[in-house]
Amino acid sequence: DLELHLQRCQQLPVTVLTDHQDLNNTELKTILNSTAPQQYRIRAKLRTYKPQKLYQSIKLHCSKCNSLQEVPNGDDFDFILQDSAITAPNPELHSMSWYDSVMWTTQDQKQRKIAIHFVKHDEMLQQPEDTLLMIEGGTLKEIWKLTKRFKCVIPVRSTEDDLELLDLSAPFLLQGNIKYYGCKQCSTPKPIKSLSSIAAEQRPSWEPTEIAQVLGIEPLQYVFIMKFTLVDGTGALNVYLFDY
């Protein structure tokens, strides 16, 4: 448990960073007065670390515009799904040459209309573990059920002419328990029919990077970020950790 380990490090007399064993220890005061880049080995105490809760360290990063953003929570996604479900699926967009569609009405009071579009390969449906499907009008709970059985799930909504992605505040793709997001600033979403080019491949793999590319999405990457403050009596050094 990294969080518990960090708390213990704060209580120890010193925190020893063991990299660069060939270097002598350097005081933080010397490092602070030096120009970067340099390599040093230090002997210091961990005074503080941020964020205090490790789940807050996970951010979304765009490698194109170098922006960072918080990972949306499930409530945000659920709200977008509810908003998109107000518009009923367009029957004219069902069962095209490259996907088969199934539609039904829920038995609850809201009587939501749900449509699922199963993408075909060589005019045949693939095995569930190899299948990409698109869903309209589904709830978060229903989508998670689908991700347990099918390889990829894309939430969509109907327009007059084509299916389209939801607002990019929502994931453009779900695979297993992973939600894939796109950068609002750098993405130029294309019509969903762009996916038909992957379906026409000899062996569609439905890899997230390929799906993002054909849909005009600049994917965001999950990154781990932390800030540490180290002290040794001669000065205090802020250290930043950034890793994919």
N, C-alpha and C positions, 0 to 999 in steps of 0.2 A: 504494500500500500504506500504509494509515493507521498500522499498527504501526511501520513503518520511519520514516514521517514524524514520529511522536511521539518516536522515539528521537533523530532529528536535532534536533528542537526542544529536547531536553534538553541537547544539546551546544552550541547557539548561545548567544551572550552574552545575548540577550533574545528573548522571544517577544512579538510585537506583535499584539494583538487589534484588528482594523481597524474594528470596528463603532463607531458614534457618532462619526464623523469631526468633527462640529461641537463636540464636547466636548474640553476640555483634559485632559491626563493627570492622574490622581489617584493619590496614594500609597496603598498598601494599608493603611497605618496609619490613614489617614483613613477609608477604607471600613469597616474593622473597628470603628471607634468611631461609625459612623453607624447610624441606624435604617433598616430596610427598609420599603417598596421604594424604591430609588433607581436612577438610571442613571449609569454611570461609564465612562470610557475609561481603560485602564491600560496600563502598559508594564512587563512582568514576565518572569521566567524560569520555564520549566516545570521544577519540581524532581522531581516524581513523578507517575505516573498509575497507576490501578488500574481493572480488572485488567490484568495484564501480557499475557495472551493475549486477543486481541479476541473470540474465540468465547465467552469467559466473560462478555462484556458483554451477551449476549442473554438476556433473562429473559422470563417470562410474567407479565402484569399483569391483574388483575381490576379493571375500572373501577367495579364495584358496591361491593365491600368494600375496594378499594384495596390488596389483598395482592399480594405479589411472590413468585414461586417459580422455581426452576431449571427449565430445559427438560429433561425426561426424556431419557435416552439410548436408543438402539435396543435395548440389552440389556434394559432395563426393560420395554419394549413386547413384546419377544420372549418374556420370561418370562410376562407376562400372557396372551399368545396360547397358549403351551404349557399353561398352567393351565386356560384355558377349553376347550382341545381335549380334555381328559379326559372331558368330558360330550359324548356323541354327539349330533348334530343330531336334533331331534324330527321324525319324518316327518309327524306330524299337522299341522305348521305349514308344510308345503311347498305351493307353488302355490296361493296364495290368489287372491282376485278381483283384487288390485292388484299381484301379483308372480308370476313364474314361477320355479320352483326346479329346480336340477340338483344331483345328489348322486353322489359316487363315492368309492371307497376307494383310498388310495395303495398303491403296489406295494412299498413299503419294509417293513422289519421291523415298524414301529409300526402299519402298516395304519390310518392315520388316516382318519376319515370327514370329508369336506369337503362343505359345502353352499354353493351360491351362489344368491342370490335376486335376480333381475333385476326391478326395479320397472317396471311397465307404465304407459302413458298411452293412454287411450281403448282399453283392452284390447289394445294393440299394444306391442311392444318398440320403444324409441327407437333411433336410431343410437348406436353405442358411445360416440362423443364427447359425446353428450347423456344417457347412461345413468347412473343411480344403481343401485349393486348393494350387497348385504349379503353378508358371507361369514362362515361358521362353520367353525372348525377349521383355518384357514389359517395358514401360517407367515409371518413377516415378509417373506421373500424372495418368496413367492407373492403376497402383498398388493401389494408394489411392482411386480410384473409386471402386475397388474390395473390399477394406477393409471396405467400408461403407455398403456393402451388405452381405459379407461373414464373418464368425467368424475369420478365420485365413488364412493368405496368406504367403507362403514361396517362395521367389525368388530362382530359380534353373537354372542350365544349363545342357546340355547333354554331356555325355561321350560316348564311344563306348558301355559300358556295363550297365550304370545306370545313373540316374539323380544325380546331386551332388549340394551341397550348393555353393554359391558364396564365394569370398574372405570374411573372417570374419571382414574386415573393413566395410562390409555391414551388415545390420541386418539379422539374420537367420530366423526371424519371425516378422510379423506385425499383430497386433490385435487392431482393432479400430484405434485410432490415436497414439498408442504406438509402438515404434520400439524396439525390443529385440536384444541385441548384445551378442556375446560370446567372451571369453578371448582367444586371439591368442596363448598365452603361455601355457595355461592349457587345451585347448580343443584338442580333437583328433576326428575330424569329421568322422562319419560313413556314409555308403551309404544311400541314401534317402529311399531305400526299408525297412530300419529299422522301418520306420513309420507304416508299415503294422501290426506290433505287437499291436499298439494302436487301429488301425482300427478294429482289431479282438476282442477287448474288448466288453463286453456286452453293455456298454453305454460309448462310447468314448467322453471324455469331452474336449479333445484338450487343456489341460492346458499347459502354456508355460514351466513350470518346468519339466513336464513329456516329452514334446516334446524335450527339451534340453537334457534330460537324454538319451533318446533312440538314439539321433543323435550324442552323444558323445561331447556335448557342455557344457562347464563350463560357466553358464550365468553371465553376468555383471549386477550389480544392480545400479540403479540411486541413487546418494547420493547428499546431500546438504552440502556444505562446505563454511565456512566464517572465516575470521580472524579479530579480534577486538583488538585495543590497548586502554587500560583503564588507566587513570591517576588520582591521588588524591593529588599531591603535594609532596608525599614522594617517588614516583617511578612510573614506567610505566610497565604494565602487558599485555603481549600478550595472548589473549584468542582465542581458536580455537573451532569452532562448526562443528561437523560431525554427520549427521543424515540421516537415510534412509527415 
